[in-house]
């Protein structure tokens, strides 16, 4: 993401008309959200490109068990005015809504069938000295606090390596269906309320698709010498992060496809596994989509690659989405200027009924329930309230 662009406070007003069909309008909003996501609370002064936070992440994903292990090297430069001996990372998968009661039911293996994702940290060490700083989990295990033995001076950098593991819950497909989405929207309109976002809304597996919006410890945003530590469940996005560069390696079993905001630099076979390498600059997050039966098509809108990732049964609509997404990119360029992205990815994801879309940096997920072919025979049996949404 371009930092100067991201920090502008812009009011965007569109009126859908014949010139701007509704889906173009929606995708324009998705593009704006994808670019500006999480920027409102981010410090106004961004580091120079050479001083950017850098993440080197290695993930081993067990798609069938919905678990993963990983390590990350994080290089951070102190741009404050004073030394600091404490660094803070957010563990977004561990955020829970108010009043949440943890599941207690266990499976045959004696493991708790959690209905929320989980991210655990096992080790932190300083790369240059191999020192092992102490660390604690604060704020109901949503914040990793790393206590360094030596303070990081202003304009000096430190590189930490963190070992972690995570688990991802499986969502009931009925929570993601078209009828459920429509009924939830009608109910929300009548009650005039919005449900709190949950970590499981963007970190889950359902209908053969896995979404990992926040799979690793991520540095809390910082303004001067102050860290943005507080995390609160809300109806909006939880992420408050600084721009960073990413080098990500993801190992999966053969047959499991992996997609991120950028195209893979390389893919190599390793015994029964496949290793995908990705590199991206100036992103505020790094979302991951995985699945065995996903398909992809792409086109070009000027210098920007536009990708549509979808499940096989949504092929007809996904092609329409690809065309309209390309139109949206062109319209955006005409109205605001060139996108600060090389690739825009739109993904068909089985989101729960409380969400119609999720905007991550360079990658936007649209609820698969909305990939509706109104001309298909299956739609003839749908209730009138749904057919009227054509």
N, C-alpha and C positions, 0 to 999 in steps of 0.2 A: 504494500500500500504506500502511496505517496503521502508523506507525513504532512506537508503543507496543505495538500488537498483535504486530508482527513480532518484537520483541525478547523476548517472553516465551518461556521454555523450557517447552514443554508436552509431556507424554507422552500420546499418544492411543492408546487401546486399543479396538478393535472386534472383535466376534466375529460373523462372518457367520452369519445364521440365516434363518428364513422371514421375519422382519420386516425383515431387511436382505439382500436378494439380493446375490449376489456382485458384480454389476456396480455396484450402488449402493455397496458397500464399496470397490470399486476407484476409483470416481469421487470418493468422499469423500477417499480418500488422494491422488488427483490434485489435488483442491481444496486440501487442506492443503499439498501440495507447491508448488502454484502460488502460494499466498499466502506461505508461509514460505521459498520458494526463496532460497538464498544468504544467509540472514540469520544463520546460526549463527556465522559468522566476522566479521560486520559490527560495527563499533564500537557500544557500548551507548548512546551519547548521539547522538541524531539532531538535525540542524539544525531550527530552527523552519521552518514552511511558507514564510515570506517569504524565508528564507535558503537554500532548497533549490537544489541544483544544477539548472541549466536547460540542456537541449539543444535547439537549433534545427537540425534536420537536413534537408538536401535531397538526395534520391537520384534518379539517372537510371538506371533498370534496363533492361538489354537482355536480355530473357528468353530469346530464341533463342540468344544467344551466351554466356549464363550469366555475364555480367559487369555491373559497375555502376561509376559514378563518383559522388562525393558531396562535399559540404562540410558542416561542422557548426560552429556557434557554441556554445561552452560557457562558461557563467557559473558561476564557482566562488568561494565565500567562504571565507577562511582562518579557521577556528574553532579553530586551535591557539593556543598561548600565545606563540609566537615567529614572527618573519617567515620566509618561505620564498621562495626564488628558483628552486625546482625543482618541477615538476609531473610526475606519472606517469600515463600512460594504458596500458591493457592492449589488446593486439591479439589477442583470443581466437581468431580463425580461424588464427593462425599457430602455435598450440600443436601440438606433435608428440609422439607416444608415444616412450618410450625405444627406441633401436635403429632408429628410422625411417630408411629409405633413400628419398631423393627419386626420383621417376620421371624417366626420361631420354628416353623415347619421344616423338617429335614427330609432329604431324599434317601434312597437306599444306601448310599455311600456315607450317610451320616452328616452330610453337608447341609447347611441352612439354605433353603431356596429363597434367596433374597430377591425382593422386587425392586431394588435400587442398585445402581452400579457401585463399585468400591475401588478405591485406589490406596495402596499401602506402600510406604517407603521403608526399606530395610537398611540402607547404608548411604552415608554421605561422606565424601572425602575431597580434600583439596588436591587438584591434579599436580600442581608444581611441586609440592612438598610431600604428598601422600599422607598429610596429616588428617586425622579423623575428628572433625569438629563435633561437638554435641548438637543434637537436634531434638526438638519436641514437636508434638502436634497440638495446636491450640484451636480455640474457637470450634469446639465439637469436631475436631479432627479435619477441619477444612483448611487449616493454615499450617504449613511446615515452617518452623522457625529454626534457622541454622545459626548457631553461635560460634563465630570464628575465634581462633586463638589470637590472631593478629588482625588488627583493623585494616580495612582497605582505605587508603588515602585518596583524597580528591584527585580525579583524572587518572587513577590507577585501576587496573583490571584484576579480576580474579576468575579462575575457572574451577568449577565444582563438577564432580561426577556423582550422580544419584542413581541408586538401584531401586527399582519399584516393580510392583505387580498389580494387576487389576482383574476385575471380573465384571461381566456385563449381563444384565437380566434379560430374560426372554419375555416379550410382550404378547399378551393374548391377541391373536389376529382380529377378534371381534372389536377390540378397542380402536382399530384402525380403518374399519369399513366405512363405506360411503353413507349408509343409513345412520350409523353412529355419529359421523361428522355432522350430518344435517340436523339430527335431533339435538346434538350438543349446541350447535349454533343457535337454533331456535330457542332452546332453554336459556342460554346465556343472554339472548336478546330480551326475553321476557323478564328475567330476573335482574338484568342490568349489571351483571357481575362478570368478572374474569377469574379463572382459576390460576393458582400459583404455578409457576414453572417448576418442574421436578427434574432432577438430574437424569432420571430414566427417560425423559422426553427426547433427549438428544444423545443418549448413550445406551443402546439397546440392540437386540436382535429380534427380527420378526419377519415372517414370510420369506425366509431365506436371505434377508438383507441385514447386515450389521452396520450400525452407525456409531462412530466414536468421535464425538465432537471435541471432547477434552480428555484425552487418554493419558496424559503425563503431567507431572508437576510443572507449573508455569509461574514464572516470576510475577510477583505482585507489581502493579504499576507504581511509579514513584514520581513525586513532584518535589524538586529540590532535595531536601533531606528527609522528606516525609513519605512513608509507604502508605499505599491505599490498602489497608489490611481488611477492612470490614467487608463481609459478604452477607447479603440478605436475600432470601428467597423473595421473588416478586413476580409480577405478571409479565415482566420484560426479560431481556437477556441478562444473565448474571455476570458475563465476562467483563472485566476491566483490566486490560493488558496493554503493554507497550509494544511498539513495532519491533519485529525481530527477524533475523535470517534463520532459515531452517535447512538442515541436511538430515534427511530421514531415511532409514533403512528398515524395511518391513519384511519379515520372513513368514511365509505361510505354507500350508500344504499345497501340493500341486492341485490345480483345479479351482483354487480360491482366487478370485480376481480382486485386486485392490485399486482403489481410486482415491486421489487426493486433489487439492486445488490445482496442482500442476501435473503435467505429464511425467511419466517415469523417465529418468535419464538412462537407466539400463535395467535389464531383467536377466537374472542368471539362475540356472538350475543348480540345486545342491542336494544330491541324493534324492529323497522324496519330497524335497521342499523347493520353493521358488523364492528368490530374494529380489525385491524391488527397491531401487534407489531413487530418491526424489531430492530436489534442491529448489528452494524458493527464497526470495528476498522480500523484505518489507511487508510481512503479514502479521496480523494480530493474533492469529490462532492457526491451527493446522488440523483440519478435520479429516477423518478417514472413513471411507465407505468400503465394505467388503461383501462378497457374495459369490456363489458358484454359478448362478444362472443370470448374470447381468450382461447387458449388451450396451454398446456405445456407438454413437455416430457423431460426426463433427463437421463443422463448416467454418468458413472464415468470414468475419465481418471487418473488412479492412485488415489491419494488422493483428486483430484479436481472434484467437481460436475460440470457437464456441462449441461446447460439448453437451450432448444429451445422453445421460446414463439411465437405463431403464430396465424393467423386467420384460420378459418376452411377450407376455400377454398385453402389454401396453405399447406395442410397437407403433401402431397407427397414430395414437395421440402423441407419442414421444417425437415423432417426425414433425408433427405440427408444432410442438413445443420448441424444437430445434430451430425451425424457420422463424417463429415469432421471437425467440430469444435473440436471434441474429438481428431481426428488425429493431428490437429493444436496444441492443448495443449500438446500432447505427443512430437511432434517435437520440440516445444518450450523448453520443459523440457530437451530434449536431447542436444539441442544446447546451452542453457543459464542456465539451472538449474531450480529448482522448482519454480513455480509461487508463488508470495507473496499473493495469493488469495485462498480462500477455494472454491469459486463458480465463475464460468464464465457464464454469461447469454448473449445469442444472441437473439435479438428480431426482429420480422418482424413488421416494422413500416412504415406507408405511408408517407415517407419523400418527401418533395418538390423536384422538378427536379434539383435544384442546389446542392443537397446533395445525395451522394450514401451511406454514412454511417455516424454515429455519435459515437464517442468513449467517454464513461463516465467511471468512476472508476468501474471496475467489470461488467459493462454492456455495450454492444455494440449493437446499432441499425443499421440494414441493411434495405435499401429501399425495401418496399414490392413489388415495381415494378420489382425488380430483382429476385423475387421468381417465376421463369418462368419454367413451365413444357412444354418443346418443343415438347413432344409427345402428348399433349392434342389436341383435335379437334379445340379448339379456336385458336391455333397458326397457323392453316392452312390459316386463313384469314388475318394474319398479313402481313405488307409490307415486301418485300425482305430484306430491310436494317435491319430489326429486326430479321428475321429468320436467317440471316447470322451471327448473334451474338452467335449462338448455341455453 
